[in-house]
Every structure is written in C-alpha cells, then in structure tokens.
Amino acid sequence: MLHGNQTANQTAADAGFEIDRKTHTIVLTRMCAASREQVFAAWTRPEHVTCWWDPTGAPLAQCEIDLRPGGAFRFVTRNAHGHDGGHPFAGVYREISPPDHLVFEAMDAIGRVILEAVGSRTRLTVKIECGTAALLEQYLKMGVGDGTAQTIDNLVAHVRERAARVA
C-alpha cells in the first residue's frame, strides 16, 4: 500500500528491488562477500539451493537441477506443516556461462542471473523479464518482487556463512 507521495518504485526499492516498467522487468542487486565461483555454485548446486531458495528460510523439500542448456530445474518448498507439497517452481535453463551468468525461463518470464567481480566480492544482479506490462503487474500483485528479494537476501547470507567457514 502506498502512503502520501510514495511511488510504486520507491516502495519496491525499500523492499530491495527495482521495477523497470519500460522493459517490464523486476531488478534485484546485491553485493556478496564471496567470489563469483562461490555464488555461481550456490545458484547451481542442489545442496546449496536447498538451503536458501525458500523465502521463509526453510530448506526445500525437493531440489532437482539438470544444469545444461535445455535442462530443467524444479524446486518445491515445504507446506505449512513442514512436509513436501509446498509451492513448486520449475523452469528450463537457456544459457549457462560459469561463473558469469545464467539465463532461464520459468512462469512465462525470463530470469537472468549476472555475476560481476568487484574486488574479492561479487555483485549479483537478478532480472526477471516479464515481457508484458500485464505479466509484470501480475507478478507484483503475487508478491514475486518481495519474495525474490527475501530469497536473494537468503542467498547472500548463505554464501557469506560458507565463505566465513572456509576462511
């Protein structure tokens, strides 16, 4: 809900994402205290994705990854009682270029994960390209921006904790 002179973009920025209405894209950017290789592994290995994907912080009930162009992925959260049967998220990888980027298709949108080295850290940019204004609005109403922002924050914490254990 907007208050006073707030705009939708200000509200989104406060929640940890930006909305590019010209390209129908939700953009999330974070700095990770880990190398691009470590962040890429966290995005592509089931043993890592299981730990951070669910916005609530609960481990996934299922995590399947076929990491190749045309390969599928499927992540299933736990239901309210902690059992399998939560919300599935599935898609197909389109481009894989370790440790620079991933491109995938899911829920009628294109996801882009871009990893840039910044000293010993990594700038992580996630773009959810909805393709149309209607799909972008649907995503925003469903809470995709907020949920993805929390998920990305979980990833940042996961790679920070793993890097601290290695150091």
C-alpha positions in Angstrom: 0.0 0.0 0.0 1.3 3.4 -0.9 1.3 6.3 1.5 1.5 10.1 0.9 3.7 10.8 -2.1 5.3 7.4 -2.3 5.6 5.8 -5.7 5.5 2.1 -6.6 9.2 2.4 -7.5 10.0 3.8 -4.0 8.1 1.1 -2.3 9.8 -1.6 -4.4 13.3 0.0 -3.7 12.5 -0.1 0.0 11.7 -3.8 -0.4 15.0 -4.5 -2.1 14.1 -4.4 -5.8 13.5 -2.0 -8.6 10.8 -2.0 -11.3 11.7 -1.1 -14.9 8.3 -0.6 -16.4 9.8 0.2 -19.9 11.2 -3.3 -20.2 8.6 -5.0 -17.8 11.5 -6.1 -15.6 12.0 -6.6 -11.8 15.7 -6.0 -11.0 17.4 -7.1 -7.7 21.0 -6.2 -7.0 23.1 -7.3 -4.0 26.8 -7.5 -3.0 28.0 -10.9 -1.9 31.1 -11.4 0.3 32.2 -14.3 -1.9 33.8 -15.0 -5.3 31.7 -15.3 -8.5 32.6 -19.0 -8.5 31.1 -19.4 -5.0 28.0 -17.5 -5.8 27.6 -19.4 -9.1 27.9 -22.7 -7.2 25.2 -21.5 -4.7 22.9 -20.9 -7.7 23.5 -24.2 -9.4 24.1 -27.0 -6.9 21.2 -28.6 -5.2 23.0 -28.9 -1.8 23.2 -25.1 -1.8 19.9 -24.1 -3.4 18.1 -26.2 -0.9 19.4 -24.0 1.9 18.4 -20.6 0.6 15.6 -20.7 -2.0 12.5 -20.7 0.2 11.9 -17.0 1.3 11.0 -18.3 4.8 14.5 -19.7 5.2 13.2 -23.3 5.5 15.1 -25.9 3.5 13.4 -27.0 0.2 11.5 -30.3 0.2 12.8 -31.1 -3.3 15.5 -29.6 -5.4 16.3 -31.0 -8.9 18.8 -29.4 -11.2 19.8 -30.5 -14.7 22.4 -27.8 -15.3 22.7 -27.6 -19.1 21.1 -25.5 -21.8 17.6 -27.1 -22.2 17.9 -28.8 -18.8 15.2 -28.4 -16.3 15.1 -27.4 -12.7 12.3 -27.9 -10.1 12.3 -26.6 -6.5 9.5 -27.5 -4.1 9.0 -25.7 -0.8 7.6 -27.3 2.3 3.9 -26.8 3.2 2.8 -25.1 6.4 3.3 -28.4 8.3 6.9 -28.8 7.2 6.1 -31.6 4.6 6.5 -31.9 0.9 3.7 -30.3 -1.0 4.5 -26.6 -0.9 4.8 -24.3 -3.9 6.8 -25.8 -6.9 9.0 -23.5 -9.0 10.1 -25.1 -12.3 11.8 -23.9 -15.4 14.4 -24.6 -18.1 17.9 -23.3 -18.4 18.6 -21.3 -21.6 22.2 -20.1 -21.1 24.9 -21.2 -18.7 28.2 -19.4 -18.5 30.1 -20.1 -15.3 30.8 -18.0 -13.4 29.4 -15.1 -15.3 25.7 -15.7 -15.8 22.7 -18.0 -16.1 19.5 -17.4 -18.1 16.4 -19.5 -17.5 12.7 -19.5 -18.4 10.1 -20.0 -15.7 6.5 -18.9 -15.1 6.3 -17.2 -18.6 9.2 -15.0 -17.8 13.0 -14.9 -18.4 15.3 -14.9 -15.4 18.8 -13.6 -15.7 21.5 -14.0 -13.1 24.6 -11.8 -13.7 27.7 -12.1 -11.5 30.4 -9.4 -11.6 33.6 -9.4 -9.7 34.2 -6.3 -7.5 37.5 -6.9 -5.8 37.1 -10.0 -3.7 33.3 -9.6 -3.7 30.6 -10.3 -6.2 27.8 -8.0 -7.5 24.8 -10.2 -8.1 22.1 -8.8 -10.4 18.9 -10.8 -10.9 16.5 -9.7 -13.6 13.0 -11.1 -14.0 11.9 -10.1 -17.5 8.1 -10.4 -17.7 7.7 -9.5 -21.4 4.5 -7.6 -20.9 3.1 -4.9 -18.6 0.2 -7.2 -17.7 2.5 -10.0 -16.6 4.7 -7.6 -14.6 1.6 -6.3 -12.8 0.5 -9.9 -12.1 4.0 -10.7 -10.7 3.9 -7.7 -8.5 0.4 -8.5 -7.2 1.5 -12.0 -6.4 4.5 -10.7 -4.4 7.2 -12.0 -6.7 9.4 -8.9 -6.1 9.1 -9.1 -2.3 9.6 -12.9 -2.2 12.5 -12.9 -4.6 14.1 -10.1 -2.6 13.9 -12.2 0.5 15.2 -15.3 -1.4 18.2 -13.3 -2.7 18.9 -12.0 0.8 18.9 -15.6 2.0 21.5 -16.4 -0.8 23.7 -13.5 0.3 23.6 -14.8 3.9 24.3 -18.4 2.7 27.4 -17.5 0.7 28.7 -15.2 3.4 28.4 -18.0 6.0 30.1 -20.5 3.7 32.9 -18.1 2.9 33.4 -17.5 6.6 33.7 -21.2 7.3 36.3 -21.6 4.5 38.4 -18.6 5.7 
